[in-house]
């Protein structure tokens, strides 16, 4: 979905919060707990400093944007990779077996509470405070 035009972040406005776009070029991080399980994925603006292991983060969970939550990840894994830029391949694409293996390893790392088939615990996705402020500014037409 369109999130930026000529370097300016943009937002698709809709009454359905789940269908709104998250504006701006972003970096995505997977946050892990002390047991080695991912507990949340975090979206940040691309220019923001990367979160660090052991650093307290103020975040907003999608679906509960009205409240700030504090988390301290034990490990932080960058997820976003750029394979195409300006219509050109800038990094070799993984093979199908590599993609399959990566997906299986990622699933196996999930905690049993997220993986169980009966009443699984929802896996949260959050945004940084800075990305949340940009979202609010664009929604209110102040950017």
Secondary structure, DSSP 8 states (H G I E B T S, - for coil): ---EETTEE-----S-GGG----S-EEEEEEE-TTS-EEEEEEEETTS----TT-EEEEEETT-TTS-EEEE-SEEEE-----EETTEE-S----HHHHHHHHHHHHHHS-HHHH-SSS----EEEEEHHHHHHHHHHHTT--
